[in-house]
Structure formats: C-alpha cells, structure tokens
Amino acid sequence: MKANDLKIAVVLHLYHEKQWSEFVRYLANIPHPFNLFVSLQPESRFADTIYKAYPDAVIRTFPNVGRDVGPFLGLLPELQPFDVVCKLHTKSKVGVRRKWGQAAVGSLVGSQKIVETYLAAFAANDDLVIGGPKLLYLDGEKHLGGSNWNIMRRFCAARPESWGFFAGTMFWCRPQLFSEMAEQFNEIEFVEHKKFDGQPEHAAERLFGIIPALEQKQLMLLGETVEIDVAANLEGHPDWFEVRRTHFKQKATVVTAKPEPTDTDALSLQELHNRHDGYVSDKWSNNLAQYDRFLVPYRKQGIRLLEIGIQNGGSLELWSKYFRNGKTFIGCDINPACERLSYADPRINVIIGDANAPQTQTQIRAKSDAFDIVIDDASHRSEDIVKSFLTYFPMIADGGLFVAEDLHCSYWRSFQGGLNLDTSSLSFFRSLTDVINFEHWEKQGTVASRFAAFETAYGVSVDPDILQQVVSVEFANSMAIVRKGTASEARLGKRSVAGSKALVDTGVLKFKTAQ
C-alpha cells in the first residue's frame, strides 16, 4: 500500500476555539485527502466557522469531562473504517502547556515532510499501530501512578516489562487496535477537568501505550531520526519533569552570568563591523546605526537569533560578538554554497533551504522552538517577506523583534513592489500600524479584511490573533522593526491625569477621579 492509498482521518478536540486558525495552517500540511472530525463543547457556536474551512467536517459535541480523551473514545466507533488517524487537541495558550502543545502538534503535522514520514511508515508496515514525537514518549513504569493503574488493571491483568506512552495523548494511530477501549470506558464515569494525575483520561493515556506492547505491535518515534520497532523494545524518557524543565520552561529571554568585560563589550555594532576580519558581512551604515540604537536592551541577554539570508556568513560572526551572552544564532539561506560555511563558535548553525518551505521550517524549529530576534535579509521580494513574517512572528518571544532589511526594494516592480502598490512589503508593515490601533476603528472593518489583499496575492493565511500581538512598528530608511508583546500590552490603556489645577479645561479632572 502507498501513502496516498491510506484512508486518513484527523480528530481535533477544539476546547480552545481561538486556536482554530492555527490548526487550519497545520492541517494544510497533510498532502492527501482526509476526513476531519472535530469535538466541541455542547454550548459551542463555533461549528459554522469550521464548516467555512472544511464543509465536510464531522462535528460532534461532548460534555467538558475527560479532557480530549473522553471525546476521542466517543468517536472511536466512527473511526474504525480508517486506516490511520491523527489525534490532536488544543492546549492552553500560556506557559509550559502552550509550549508542550506546540511541540506535540508540530511533531505530528508541523510540515508536509513530517506528515509524509508518518504516512509512508504506516503504509509500509501493517504492524505499526501508533507513532508520535520521541520528545514526549515517556517510560511507562516510571510514570505509572498508583491511581492510574487501579483503573488500567480493569482492562489488562498485567503490564509488559517495558512500555511507554505519549505525554499529552497526541499521536498517529490505527484505530482498530483500540476499539475495545471505547466500550470499556463506557463503564467509567469521566469527571470534570482536574489538574492532578490519576483520572480516567490519564489511565487511557497510558493504555494507548500498553496495548501495543502487550499485542507485540510496532511503534514509531519521530525525532532527529525515525525509530520503528516492537513497542516493548523502545525506551521512553525516564523523567517527565526533566523534559518539561529542559524543553518547555525557557523564559522569553534568558539572562546568563555576566562574563568578564572585554574590549568588544564597549564597541558598537558599527565599530565591530569596521574591525571585522572573517567571513564577509554586507550592511548599510544607517542600518548598523539603527541596530546600535534599538538593540541596546538585548545586548547582555541570552538571546536566540534567526537571520534569514546570510550570503557570505559574516553577519553571524558579528552577531555572536555583539551578543556575547547569546544562546543561539541560526542562519538560513537558500544558496547551497552556504554549506561551505563553518564556525568555531558552537552557538552558530547554518540551515540550507527556503525559510518559508515547510521542511526548512521544521529544521529551524528543531534547533530552537522560539526566538528573541528574527532578521529577514533574504530575497527582499514582497511575497517572501510577508510569508517569513507570518511564519516566524508567532515563534518570537514576547518582547522580541522582527526586523526586515532592504525595504527600499519594496518600491521596485522587479521585487513585487511599487510606490502605491497595496501588496508591497512596506504596505504590509504599514497595515500593522492599523492593527495596533484596532480598538479605535469604530467597527469600520476587521483585522482579517485589512489583510485580504495579501492573502489573495500571496496565498497566505493571516491570523488576526497573532497580529494583535504587534505592540509597535518602527520605520527607518529601508528598514522595519516590529516588536511583539501581548494583545493587552498593545492597547492604549487607561487615561492618566495628574495635577489638581485645571484653569482651562476642568473636564479632564473627572478622569483623575475615575482612576
């Protein structure tokens, strides 16, 4: 059987409905026809929005019990005709759970290449019954939990010596192996969402790993490499708390210990550039001056930097000198000749490929799941700049920056630009200033409608929720600097009135009283 012969289903538990647009982008990475099943809460009014994107979607409502597991078990009888099913669900948009959810979803449908890897494996191996991210595959015995086993033992008298499960219950699977779970769990009453372990859904989470091991079926782990083996032969991570600490608890910017002062600490970027004697770096003097001005607050922090378009590679050397405490510097370039670049500094990595291509995005995410500074200095074509912003702005930490260089090309037709062209890259960044002031529009339009021309011209999808995290947009000659924050941070805020003597307009005093 080939991958395109598989009958595919995707099950999405959409508890956090605002994340729907994010999942629409993820689902677009599935290159073959599939049936979409979405579970909602009984009071939800979101079905029509889903039907606009997927008119044939099957939408079911379930009580808010059993988290995502209860609805999935409720759908299992309908999933039996499918060869393979991808189980997804939303997670909280903040903190560890948000990063955990992004890691899980990204490792399952984060790119067309990732999806193809799973589907090809299932198509070629009838004994493969479940697959998911290696990062989230845990050692079952070390994460059993007494109360979990009290529920699980009702379905299996004994456990295999070695087994594991996917933390968060997101994976690709063959639904037939788990068909009896739907009937068995009908006898168990799921309860309303609880934060602590030991609930029926946690027992089911582990059964999705125990059953393949007991049945001597194969399991797939996707990480830097693909591992497929009998489930009992694959080792899970022994410490979930270490996984969380290592991968999901990084702060937006990490301040490292201050090193001993050196001459370079006192040098401006322009001075470092003038003294540079390594790979060639090509920058405009005005841009260097602008960087020196707005990068000062970041200079001593452990920033994570992505530069799209590195040419001869000298700028990466400069960034590593300027940000001496920097954590990682990733350069991406479409030119295969950049493979010849090598660096003594282990913090510098080069990725070859189109930064807007799914497979390249996956490589970048594998190096760093978030950035504090993203610089676009690549093709300078409007389409590529808009796409790179929409792709990488969501990965920027709060307080971080997206910088676009060489925007003078936005005025040139050969770069998809023009002085009055409403789809130029500069027009896009100007439109972001309108988003910042969205609260003052008086219902004259929507954020989505403001960017409809770009969606039509470049085949992109604009997420209004993401754009409302734009806190400021600054323009310099041939340059745009976009700062990211929270939607509330972008608002005008409360009116602040100080002083007590109003000799001209006493009306302002009422705002002082209201504070």
C-alpha positions in Angstrom: 0.0 0.0 0.0 1.2 3.5 -0.8 0.6 6.6 1.4 -1.9 8.1 -1.0 -4.0 4.9 -0.7 -4.5 5.2 3.0 -7.9 6.3 4.3 -7.0 9.1 6.7 -8.9 10.8 9.5 -7.9 13.7 11.8 -9.6 14.1 15.1 -9.3 17.6 16.7 -10.6 18.3 20.2 -11.2 22.1 19.9 -11.6 23.2 23.5 -9.7 26.5 22.9 -11.6 27.7 19.8 -9.4 30.7 19.3 -6.6 28.3 18.2 -8.7 27.1 15.2 -6.8 29.3 12.7 -3.5 27.9 13.9 -4.8 24.4 13.3 -6.1 25.3 9.8 -2.5 26.1 8.9 -1.3 22.8 10.4 -3.9 20.7 8.6 -2.8 22.3 5.3 0.4 20.2 5.7 -1.5 17.0 5.1 -0.9 16.3 1.4 -3.6 13.6 0.9 -7.4 13.7 1.2 -8.6 13.2 4.8 -11.8 13.3 6.9 -11.8 15.8 9.7 -13.6 15.1 13.0 -13.9 18.0 15.5 -15.2 17.7 19.0 -16.7 20.8 20.7 -18.4 21.6 23.9 -22.3 21.3 23.9 -22.7 25.1 24.2 -20.3 25.9 21.4 -21.4 28.1 18.5 -18.2 27.5 16.5 -19.4 24.9 14.0 -20.2 27.4 11.2 -16.6 28.7 11.4 -15.2 25.2 11.0 -17.6 24.4 8.1 -16.3 27.5 6.2 -12.8 25.9 6.0 -13.9 22.2 6.0 -17.5 21.9 4.7 -17.5 18.1 5.1 -16.1 18.1 8.6 -17.9 15.8 11.1 -18.6 17.9 14.2 -19.7 16.2 17.5 -20.3 17.8 20.9 -19.3 16.2 24.2 -19.5 17.3 27.8 -16.4 19.0 29.2 -15.2 15.9 31.0 -12.3 13.5 30.3 -10.4 16.4 28.6 -9.6 15.3 25.0 -9.6 11.6 25.7 -13.3 11.3 26.5 -14.4 12.8 23.2 -11.8 10.7 21.3 -13.1 7.5 22.8 -16.6 8.6 22.0 -15.6 9.0 18.3 -13.6 5.7 18.1 -16.6 3.7 16.7 -16.9 6.1 13.8 -13.1 5.9 13.2 -12.9 2.2 12.6 -13.2 2.4 8.8 -10.0 4.5 8.6 -6.5 3.1 8.1 -4.8 5.8 10.1 -6.0 8.6 12.5 -4.1 11.6 13.7 -5.3 12.6 17.2 -4.8 16.3 18.0 -6.1 18.8 20.6 -5.6 22.4 21.8 -3.7 23.3 24.9 -3.6 26.5 27.0 -2.0 29.4 25.2 0.3 30.2 28.0 3.3 28.7 29.8 4.5 25.1 29.8 1.3 23.7 28.4 1.4 26.0 25.4 5.0 25.0 24.5 4.2 21.4 25.2 1.2 21.5 22.8 3.2 23.3 20.1 5.9 20.6 20.4 3.3 17.8 20.1 1.3 19.2 17.2 4.4 20.4 15.3 5.9 16.9 15.6 2.8 15.4 14.1 1.6 17.8 11.4 4.2 20.6 11.5 5.2 20.2 7.9 4.3 18.2 4.8 7.6 16.3 5.2 6.7 15.2 8.8 3.2 14.1 7.7 4.6 12.1 4.8 7.1 10.4 7.1 4.3 9.1 9.3 2.0 8.1 6.4 4.8 6.3 4.5 5.7 4.3 7.6 2.1 3.3 8.2 1.6 2.4 4.5 4.7 0.2 4.5 4.2 -1.6 7.8 0.9 -3.3 8.8 2.3 -4.0 12.3 2.9 -0.3 13.0 -0.1 0.8 15.2 1.0 4.1 16.8 3.5 6.8 16.3 4.4 10.2 17.7 7.2 12.6 18.9 10.1 11.0 20.6 10.5 14.0 22.9 7.1 13.2 24.5 7.5 9.4 24.8 7.8 8.5 28.4 8.8 5.4 30.3 5.5 3.9 31.4 6.7 2.2 34.6 8.4 5.3 35.8 5.3 7.4 35.2 2.6 4.9 36.2 0.9 6.4 39.2 -0.9 4.2 41.6 -4.4 5.6 40.9 -3.8 5.2 37.1 -3.1 1.5 37.5 -6.1 1.0 39.6 -8.2 2.0 36.6 -6.0 0.3 34.0 -6.0 -3.1 35.7 -9.7 -3.4 34.8 -8.6 -3.7 31.2 -5.4 -5.6 31.4 -4.4 -8.1 34.2 -0.7 -7.5 33.8 1.7 -5.0 32.3 4.6 -5.7 30.0 8.0 -5.3 31.5 8.8 -2.4 29.2 6.3 0.1 27.7 5.8 3.8 27.2 3.2 6.4 26.2 3.0 9.8 24.6 2.6 12.5 27.2 -0.4 14.7 26.2 -2.1 11.9 24.1 -1.4 13.2 20.6 -0.3 10.7 18.0 -0.9 8.9 14.7 -2.5 5.5 15.2 -4.5 2.6 13.7 -7.9 3.0 15.5 -8.8 -0.7 15.2 -6.4 -1.8 17.9 -8.1 0.5 20.4 -11.7 -0.2 19.5 -12.5 -2.1 22.7 -11.4 0.9 24.8 -14.5 2.8 23.8 -16.7 0.1 25.1 -14.7 -0.5 28.3 -14.5 3.2 29.2 -18.3 3.5 28.9 -18.4 1.8 32.3 -16.2 4.5 33.8 -17.5 8.0 34.6 -15.2 10.7 33.4 -15.2 13.7 35.7 -14.8 17.4 35.1 -11.3 18.7 34.3 -8.8 18.0 37.1 -5.3 19.3 37.2 -3.9 16.3 39.0 -3.0 12.9 37.7 -4.9 9.7 38.4 -8.1 10.5 36.4 -9.6 8.1 33.9 -8.2 10.1 31.0 -4.7 9.6 32.4 -5.2 5.9 32.6 -6.4 5.9 29.0 -3.3 8.0 28.0 -1.2 5.1 29.3 -3.3 2.3 27.8 -2.6 3.8 24.3 1.0 2.7 25.0 0.4 -0.5 27.0 -1.9 -2.1 24.4 0.7 -2.0 21.5 3.3 -3.5 23.8 1.0 -6.3 25.0 0.0 -7.1 21.5 3.6 -7.1 20.3 2.8 -4.4 17.8 5.2 -1.8 16.4 5.6 1.8 17.5 7.2 4.8 15.8 9.2 7.6 17.4 10.0 10.7 15.3 12.9 12.8 16.5 16.1 13.7 14.7 15.8 10.2 13.2 12.9 7.8 12.8 12.7 4.8 15.1 10.3 1.9 14.4 10.4 -1.2 16.5 8.3 -3.5 18.6 6.8 -1.2 21.2 8.4 -3.1 24.1 11.8 -2.5 22.6 11.6 1.3 22.5 12.7 3.2 25.6 10.8 6.2 26.9 12.2 9.2 28.7 12.6 8.3 32.4 11.9 11.8 33.8 8.9 13.9 32.6 9.9 16.8 34.9 13.3 17.0 33.3 11.6 17.1 29.8 9.5 20.0 31.0 12.4 21.8 32.5 14.7 21.3 29.6 12.3 22.0 26.7 9.2 23.9 27.9 10.3 26.2 30.7 12.7 28.6 28.9 11.8 32.2 29.6 11.3 34.7 26.8 14.9 35.8 27.2 17.4 34.1 29.3 20.0 36.2 31.1 23.2 34.3 31.6 26.0 35.0 34.0 28.0 38.2 33.2 31.4 37.3 31.7 34.5 39.3 32.4 34.5 42.6 30.5 36.4 42.6 27.2 37.2 45.3 24.6 34.3 44.1 22.4 31.7 44.8 25.1 32.2 48.5 24.7 32.2 48.5 20.9 29.1 49.5 18.9 27.9 47.2 16.1 29.3 49.7 13.6 32.7 49.5 15.3 32.6 45.7 15.4 31.7 45.7 11.7 34.6 48.0 10.9 37.1 45.8 12.7 35.7 42.5 11.4 38.1 40.2 9.7 36.3 37.0 9.0 33.6 36.0 6.6 32.3 39.0 4.6 29.4 41.0 6.1 27.5 43.5 3.9 25.3 46.0 5.8 24.2 49.6 5.2 25.8 52.1 7.6 22.4 53.6 8.5 21.1 50.1 9.4 24.1 49.4 11.6 23.3 52.7 13.4 19.7 51.7 13.9 20.7 48.3 15.2 23.0 50.0 17.7 20.1 52.2 18.9 17.3 49.6 19.4 19.3 46.5 20.3 20.9 48.0 23.4 18.3 46.5 25.8 19.0 43.0 24.4 22.8 43.1 24.2 23.6 41.4 27.5 20.8 38.9 27.3 20.9 35.3 26.2 19.0 36.0 23.0 18.1 33.4 20.3 18.6 34.9 16.9 17.4 33.8 13.4 18.8 35.5 10.3 17.1 34.7 7.0 19.6 35.4 4.2 23.2 35.2 5.3 25.1 35.4 2.0 28.8 35.1 2.9 28.0 34.4 6.6 29.9 37.3 8.2 26.9 38.7 9.9 26.5 35.6 12.1 30.0 36.1 13.3 29.2 39.7 14.1 26.0 38.9 16.0 27.9 36.3 18.1 30.4 39.0 19.0 27.8 41.7 19.7 25.6 39.4 21.8 28.3 37.7 23.8 25.8 36.1 26.1 23.7 35.0 23.2 22.3 31.4 23.3 22.0 30.5 19.6 22.5 32.1 16.2 20.8 30.4 13.3 21.4 31.5 9.7 19.2 30.3 6.9 20.0 30.7 3.2 18.6 29.1 0.1 22.1 29.1 -1.6 23.7 25.6 -1.3 27.1 27.2 -1.4 26.5 28.3 2.2 27.2 24.7 3.2 30.8 25.6 2.9 30.5 28.0 5.9 31.9 26.6 9.1 32.2 28.3 12.5 34.3 27.6 15.6 31.5 29.0 17.8 29.1 26.1 18.5 26.3 28.6 19.0 26.2 29.3 15.3 24.3 27.0 13.0 23.5 27.3 9.3 20.5 25.7 7.6 20.2 25.4 3.8 16.8 25.9 2.3 13.9 28.3 1.6 12.9 29.6 5.0 9.3 29.6 4.0 9.3 25.9 2.9 7.8 23.5 5.5 10.8 21.2 5.6 13.2 24.1 6.3 10.8 25.4 9.0 11.0 22.0 10.6 14.8 22.1 10.6 14.8 25.6 12.2 12.3 24.6 14.8 14.5 21.6 15.7 17.3 24.0 16.5 15.2 26.4 18.5 11.5 26.5 19.3 11.5 30.2 19.9 13.5 33.3 19.0 14.0 36.8 20.5 15.2 38.4 17.3 14.3 37.4 13.7 16.0 39.3 10.8 14.8 39.0 7.2 17.7 39.9 4.8 16.9 37.3 2.1 15.3 37.8 -1.3 13.7 41.2 -0.5 10.7 40.2 -2.6 7.4 41.3 -1.0 5.9 37.8 -1.1 8.8 36.2 0.7 9.0 39.0 3.3 5.2 38.7 4.1 5.5 34.9 4.3 8.5 34.9 6.5 6.8 37.4 8.9 3.6 35.3 9.1 5.7 32.1 9.6 8.2 33.3 12.2 6.5 36.1 14.1 4.5 33.5 16.1 7.8 32.0 17.2 9.1 35.2 18.6 9.0 35.5 22.4 7.1 38.4 24.0 9.3 41.5 23.9 11.2 40.1 20.8 11.7 41.8 17.5 11.1 41.0 13.8 13.4 43.1 11.6 13.1 43.5 7.8 16.1 44.9 5.9 16.5 46.3 2.4 12.9 47.5 2.2 13.8 50.0 -0.4 13.2 47.1 -2.8 9.5 47.4 -1.8 9.4 50.4 -4.3 10.7 48.3 -7.2 8.5 46.3 -9.5 11.1 43.7 -10.0 10.8 42.9 -6.3 6.9 42.8 -6.3 6.8 46.4 -5.2 5.7 49.9 -6.2 5.2 53.2 -4.6 1.4 52.8 -4.5 1.1 49.0 -4.5 -1.1 47.8 -1.7 0.5 44.4 -1.6 4.2 45.6 -1.2 6.1 44.5 1.8 6.1 48.1 3.1 2.3 48.2 2.7 2.1 45.1 4.8 4.1 46.7 7.7 2.1 49.9 7.4 -1.0 47.9 7.8 0.3 46.5 11.1 0.2 50.1 12.5 -3.6 49.9 11.9 -3.8 46.7 13.8 -2.1 48.3 16.8 -4.9 50.9 16.7 -7.7 48.4 16.1 -9.6 49.5 19.2 -10.3 52.8 17.6 -11.7 51.6 14.2 -15.3 52.1 15.3 -16.3 48.8 13.5 -15.2 50.1 10.1 -13.6 46.7 9.3 -11.9 43.6 10.6 -8.2 42.8 11.0 -8.7 39.9 8.6 -10.3 42.1 5.9 -7.4 44.6 6.3 -5.0 41.8 5.0 -7.3 40.2 2.5 -5.3 41.6 -0.5 -2.1 39.9 0.8 -3.9 36.6 1.3 -5.2 36.7 -2.3 -1.9 37.9 -3.8 0.5 35.5 -2.0 -1.7 32.6 -0.9 -1.1 33.1 2.8 -3.4 32.9 5.8 -3.4 35.8 8.2 -4.2 35.0 11.9 -5.8 38.2 13.5 -5.0 36.9 17.0 -1.3 36.7 16.1 -1.2 40.2 14.5 -2.8 41.7 17.6 0.4 40.8 19.5 2.2 43.5 17.5 3.0 46.2 20.1 4.9 48.6 17.9 6.2 49.1 14.3 9.1 51.4 13.7 10.4 52.5 10.3 13.9 53.7 9.3 15.4 54.1 5.9 14.9 50.7 4.2 14.1 49.0 7.5 11.1 48.0 9.6 11.3 46.9 13.2 8.2 45.1 14.7 8.1 44.4 18.4 5.9 41.6 19.8 4.0 41.6 23.1 0.6 40.6 24.4 -2.6 41.9 22.9 -3.4 43.8 26.2 0.1 45.4 26.0 -0.8 46.8 22.6 -3.9 48.6 23.9 -3.9 52.3 24.7 -4.7 51.7 28.4 -6.3 53.9 31.0 -6.3 57.6 30.8 -3.8 59.1 33.3 -4.4 62.6 34.6 -2.0 64.2 37.1 -2.2 67.6 39.0 -5.1 69.3 40.7 -5.3 72.8 39.0 -7.4 72.9 35.7 -7.7 76.5 34.8 -8.6 75.9 31.1 -10.5 72.6 30.9 -11.9 71.3 34.1 -13.5 68.3 32.3 -10.2 66.3 32.5 -10.5 66.1 36.3 -13.2 63.5 36.0 -10.7 61.1 34.5 -8.5 61.6 37.5 -11.3 60.8 39.9 -12.1 57.6 37.9 -8.6 56.2 38.1 
